[in-house]
Amino acid sequence: MSYCCGASMIGFIGSFRKQSIMVHKVPLLYCPVCHDVQVHPAVKEEFELVVEYAREDRVREVTLRDTITPEMIDEWKEYGISFQDSEDIEPILREQIDHSLDLLRVSKVLNDKEWGEELKNRLRVLTDQLKKLDKQKEESK
């Protein structure tokens, strides 16, 4: 599982730029709190090879995978990461909040105040994002 800001990151498929080369259809990890984005560990080596070949061929844009199957997404989910495979982020935010609450309980049992504060901050940010999303849904009705 990939962690950032005290809890897990969200997986999704997107585009990622490295060494002035834009790579599309890349499984990525995203932190909803600090907005850090990383290439998913399951495809990191493949991603690096594609970037290297593109640089050698002087290509500015490439696609990592022509097709992404549900089996691939299931495999990437095995890393224990929430994976956003639709436009609706609300279930992911709720899952992240639940996960953070579980970890907050663990931090209290371990008496780890620093981790607990990181988790509380993460919960504040996730809750604010959920409120904004709810507000947007209300306004669009």
Summary of the structure (lengths in Angstrom):
residues: 141
radius of gyration: 17.3
end to end distance: 37.1
largest distance: 54.2
contacts: 386
relative contact order: 0.17
helix: 51%
strand: 22%
